[in-house]
């Protein structure tokens, strides 16, 4: 039984939700899928005085739609919907890989991409993928809405750019161009477990030569990062085995301070960054559409 | 320091195993608590309260969820099916899945079983002909400490052929 009493609110619109957040003040948490928040409340490690459930907003905030050269995903879209979306499979397949890797069937049925990214466990699956994709997050508050790029969204351990009175309403990802291959390679102890290391690789080739490469890496530091130093270096080159090894080594070097965890110490995680960078890149290249 | 009073009760209207219910509850009531304590449907079990073990699995609006991670207040207007919902005609008329679990010895202590059966039920609704990898994946959210899973997988495979 949750010990701390709380008032429960279930707004029927985003406007009402934002207004409630402002009215109720600091000791308020937003509840989406609850796959992170409810365990925390059950354990008593989080005990808000007020809970604002967004679950009445699923009809308006759960969607996946093509909008020009982007795909807009409502924040309350479940991991299951992300994982099984034919639109995403066609245009941004790497995001479906991340969605399919979250937890288990039950968790994917209830948990949401907006809730997960706003929560920002550093070992989660979406963040390195969102970094590699340059995904954008729509945040709505009393002052209006703003779009924040992934690079400015994931700030620190379980800390994002979402203000205390803001709500994530949408995530936008690019329609990946022709000639792109992508892969999310995840090292985890058990099926559905959090990533010990997770590498998202997206490469675009033209006539066999690299036009764009993006790598998002989790497990190599306190929070996931984008391996920007290799991006310019690969431009205009064929990505052969030697270059893959070079990139994997750069990823290793960039992972100077992985956090120690129960099942994987920092040295092990660092070594696995090298392995999984190589795997993600190899898979991404094999999947480059002709 | 005086704690400010917060309104801590709410009403929930929810359909459980086909029956509409309206109850006044403490906001802290988990769906699993509501089912077990308010409705007496004790087939749904609590194993961890952290969303790991899956013993609390129920079907909510057609999909399996872990009911310890859902607040009763949040299922307003929803449809819930518990393990009891698989035997609408009583315990003498087991669902083919339950029959298969019995025949294949897919349970020992039985604690994980309701959740396991409902996960299998959902799988076979989505995919009537699952291969072994798919079956294993579908029960990844249900932990069993007794059986080692092999007989559970056999039971699900048999049920799939019977239910075709």
HADDOCK unambig.tbl for C-alpha pairs under 7 A between the chains (distance, minus, plus):
assign (segid A and resid 2 and name CA) (segid B and resid 28 and name CA) 5.74 0.50 0.50
assign (segid A and resid 5 and name CA) (segid B and resid 8 and name CA) 6.27 0.50 0.50
assign (segid A and resid 5 and name CA) (segid B and resid 28 and name CA) 6.65 0.50 0.50
assign (segid A and resid 6 and name CA) (segid B and resid 6 and name CA) 6.30 0.50 0.50
assign (segid A and resid 6 and name CA) (segid B and resid 8 and name CA) 5.85 0.50 0.50
assign (segid A and resid 6 and name CA) (segid B and resid 27 and name CA) 6.81 0.50 0.50
assign (segid A and resid 7 and name CA) (segid B and resid 6 and name CA) 5.48 0.50 0.50
assign (segid A and resid 7 and name CA) (segid B and resid 7 and name CA) 5.24 0.50 0.50
assign (segid A and resid 7 and name CA) (segid B and resid 8 and name CA) 5.21 0.50 0.50
assign (segid A and resid 7 and name CA) (segid B and resid 27 and name CA) 6.85 0.50 0.50
assign (segid A and resid 8 and name CA) (segid B and resid 27 and name CA) 6.26 0.50 0.50
assign (segid A and resid 34 and name CA) (segid B and resid 69 and name CA) 5.99 0.50 0.50
assign (segid A and resid 34 and name CA) (segid B and resid 70 and name CA) 6.71 0.50 0.50
assign (segid A and resid 35 and name CA) (segid B and resid 51 and name CA) 7.00 0.50 0.50
assign (segid A and resid 35 and name CA) (segid B and resid 69 and name CA) 6.02 0.50 0.50
assign (segid A and resid 38 and name CA) (segid B and resid 69 and name CA) 5.08 0.50 0.50
assign (segid A and resid 39 and name CA) (segid B and resid 49 and name CA) 6.26 0.50 0.50
assign (segid A and resid 39 and name CA) (segid B and resid 50 and name CA) 4.24 0.50 0.50
assign (segid A and resid 39 and name CA) (segid B and resid 51 and name CA) 6.39 0.50 0.50
assign (segid A and resid 39 and name CA) (segid B and resid 69 and name CA) 6.46 0.50 0.50
assign (segid A and resid 42 and name CA) (segid B and resid 49 and name CA) 6.28 0.50 0.50
assign (segid A and resid 104 and name CA) (segid B and resid 140 and name CA) 5.87 0.50 0.50
assign (segid A and resid 104 and name CA) (segid B and resid 141 and name CA) 5.06 0.50 0.50
assign (segid A and resid 105 and name CA) (segid B and resid 138 and name CA) 6.28 0.50 0.50
assign (segid A and resid 105 and name CA) (segid B and resid 141 and name CA) 6.40 0.50 0.50
assign (segid A and resid 106 and name CA) (segid B and resid 64 and name CA) 5.30 0.50 0.50
assign (segid A and resid 106 and name CA) (segid B and resid 65 and name CA) 4.47 0.50 0.50
assign (segid A and resid 106 and name CA) (segid B and resid 66 and name CA) 6.17 0.50 0.50
assign (segid A and resid 106 and name CA) (segid B and resid 141 and name CA) 6.56 0.50 0.50
assign (segid A and resid 107 and name CA) (segid B and resid 65 and name CA) 6.63 0.50 0.50
assign (segid A and resid 109 and name CA) (segid B and resid 63 and name CA) 6.47 0.50 0.50
assign (segid A and resid 109 and name CA) (segid B and resid 64 and name CA) 6.81 0.50 0.50
assign (segid A and resid 109 and name CA) (segid B and resid 65 and name CA) 6.50 0.50 0.50
assign (segid A and resid 110 and name CA) (segid B and resid 65 and name CA) 6.48 0.50 0.50
assign (segid A and resid 191 and name CA) (segid B and resid 140 and name CA) 6.97 0.50 0.50
